[in-house]
Amino acid sequence: MTAAGRSVMAGVLSTWLGNRWARACLVVGVVGAFLYFAGRGLWEQDRENRWAEAADQAEGKYDFDAAYRLRLLAVGRHPERAALHFRAARTARRGDAYAAAVAHLDECEKLGGSGQDVQLERMLVLVQQGRIEPFERQLRQAVEADHPDAGLILEALVYGSISAVRFGAAFEATEKLLEREPNNVLAWIWRGQIAVQVNAMPRALESYERAYELAPDHPRTGHALAETLLLQGRYRDAQALFDSLSRKHPLDADLIL
């Protein structure tokens, strides 16, 4: 082969190898970018799932403030999702944050959220504040029909009835709630509150003892039980429980005697 031929062949080989290297680099770059964005998407999805799980756990412990803060993280990440606004609204309502609940429901509705679910939640916002009569019959019928949210409906009816000083209706709704959810700590606390209001102290003691048994680390259960023991003249038992609670919750001023 002549020198000119060898030169042409070397040029062709160099170009082919160069293009192959460029193609390889391009493939590696594309694959790397895909893996990065796919990994980042999975990480963000996992983080959102952890927020939702943590919020559910906080609600399970009746810590609605903590649960709502976690719901807000999800809403802030995806404000375009109606379902996230709905869950935030429900959590806010259960934690007595009614203005926030209504704001989330408004946004949920704008985004095309379920009309029936939003309507029910708007009712519960009002009922929980004591405006029961316009909705009571409809809500009781929903409970009797075994509505999927029957437990939450009964919670709102109990809460609203206590606010409206309708202790008979509150007690009835509490008993129905406990039939469905015998380990509902809030229901046992409300049962005790109602009993105290109608001077049924044995029932109050029974209710608060059960609440404390179910959730000994919740400050409301222990504090209510200790106060009931005090009202019944069981001063040593009350003092012992107050001392125990103050060690668990040293910053709770209500526990300092």
N, C-alpha and C positions, 0 to 999 in steps of 0.2 A: 504494500500500500504506500502510496506517495505521501510526502509530508503534508501536502494540502489535504489529502483524504483523511489522514490521521487527525488533522486539525478540525475538520468538519465533524468527524465522529466524536471527538472529545467535546466539541461544543454541544452536539445533540445530547450526549450522555449527561453532560453537566446540566443542561436545561431540564432534562427528564427528572434527574435526581432532585434538582431545585424545586421543581413543581411538586414532586412527590412529598418533599419535606414541608412545603407550604400547605399542601392539602392535609398532611398529617397534623400540622399545627392547628389548622382551621378546625379539623374534626375534634382534636383534644379541647380546643377552646369552647366549641359549641357544647360538647358533652359536659365540660366543667361548669359552664354557665347553667345548663339544664339541671345538673345535680345540685348546684348551689340554690337555685330558685325553688326547686322541688323540695330540697331539705328545709329551706326557710319556711315554705308554705306548711310543711308538716309540723315544724316546730311551733309556728303560730297557731295552727289548729290544735296542737296538743296543749298550748298555753290557754287557749280559749276553753277547751274542755276542762282543764284544771280549775279555771275560774268558775265555770258552771257547777262543777262537782263541789268545790269549796263553798259556794253560795248555798247549794242544796244542804250541805252538812250544817252550815250555820243556821239555816231555817229549821232544820231538824232539832237543833238545840235552842230554838226560839230566840236566837240572837239576830233579830231582823235588821239592826243597824249594820252589823258586819256583812250580812247577806246582801243588803242593798248596795253597799260600797263595791262589792264584787260584781253585782249586776251592772253597776255604772261603768266598770272597766270594759265589760263586753259591749255595752251600748256605745261607749266612746270609740271603740275599735270599729264597730259596724253600725253606725247610726241609721243606716238604710234598712235594717232588718226589723220588720214589725214584731216578730216573735220575741226578740230581745227586749223591746219596749214593753211588751205585754208582761213578760216575767218580772221586769223591773217594777212595773205598776203594781202587780200583785204583792210583791215583797214590800214595797213602800206602804201600801195600804195596811198590810198586817202589822207593820211597825208604826202605825198612826201618822205616817207622813202623807196626808191626804192630798195636799197641793201637788206634791211630786207625783203621786199616783195618777191624778187627773191629767197632768202634763204628759206623762208617758202614754196614757190611753188616747189622748188627742193625737199624739204622733203616730201611735199604732194604727189608728183609724185612717189617718192621711196616707199611710203606707199600704193600705189595703188589708189590714188585719181582720180576723174573723169578727163579723158584726155581732153575732150572738155572744161570743166570749167577752167582747168589749162591753156590751150592754149589761151583762151579768156583773162584771166587775164594777161598772159605774153604780149599779144598784148597791153592791156591797159597800162601796165607799160611803154612800149615804146612810145605809142601814147601820153600819158600825158606829156612826156618829149619833145614833138615836132616832133617825128618821125612818121608822120601821113600818108604820101603818100602810103607806101606799104600796108597799112591796111584800108585806108579810105573807099574804095568802099565796101569791105566786111562788115565793121562795119555799114555803112549806110544801106546796104541791111538788116542786122540783125535788125536794128531799124525799118525799114519799115515793116518787117515781124513780128513786135511786140514781139521781143525777151524778155524773162522774165527779163533780165538785161538791157533793153533798156535805162532806166534812167541813170544807171552807165556808159553805153557806151557813151551817150551824154555828161555826165559830163567830161569824159576823152577827148572827141573830143573838147569841149569848152576850157578846160584847155590847151590842146596841141596846139590848133589853136592860142590862145593868146600867148603862148610861141614862136610859129613860126611866129608871127606877121602877121597872116592871119585873120584880123579882120572881113572881110565879112563872111568867113566860121564860125568863132567863133560866130558871131551874129546869123547866121542861126541856128546853133546847139542850141544856148541859147533859141531862140524862140520855137524850137521844144521841148526842155526840159521843158519850162514853160507851154506849152500846156499839157504836161503829168503831171507835178508836179507844179501847180501854186504857191505853198507855199515853194518852194525850195529856201532857203535863199542864198545859194551859187550862184544859177543861177541869182538872182537879183543883187548880188554884181558883178558878171562877166558882166552882161548886163550894169551896170553902168561904169565899167572899160573900156569896149569896147567903150561906148558912149564918154567918156572923151578922149580916144585916137583919135577918129574921129571928135572931137570938136562938138558933138551933146549934148550940155549941158542940154537942157530941158529934154531929154531922160535920161541923167545921173542922174539928180535930181529926176525924177520920179522913177527910179530904186532904188536909194539909200533910198528914202523915204519909198518905199515898203519893202525893206530889213530891215530897222530900225523898221518899224511897226511890222514885223513878229518876229524880234529877238532884242528887245531894250537892252537886257543885253549883247549882243555879242559886244565886243569892236570894231570889224571891221566895223559893220554896222553904228554905231554912228560916228566913226572917218571918214569914207568915206563921210557920209552925211554932216558933219561939214566942211570938206575940200571943198566939192562942193559948199556949201553955200558961203564959203569964196571966191572961184573963181568967183562966180556970183555977188560979191560985197555986199552980205547980211551979213555985218560984225557983226551986233548986234545979229542976229539969230545964226550965227556961234559961236560967243563968248558965248552965252547962252548955246548952246549945248555942247561946249567944257567944260564949267564949270560944267555942269550936269554930263558929262562923267568922269571928273577928280574926282568928288566926289564918283562915282561908282567904278572907277579904279584908286585909288590914286598912285599906283606904276607904271602906264603906262607913261613912259617919253614922248611919242609922244603927250600926251594930255596937256602937260605943255606949255603954251604960254608965 
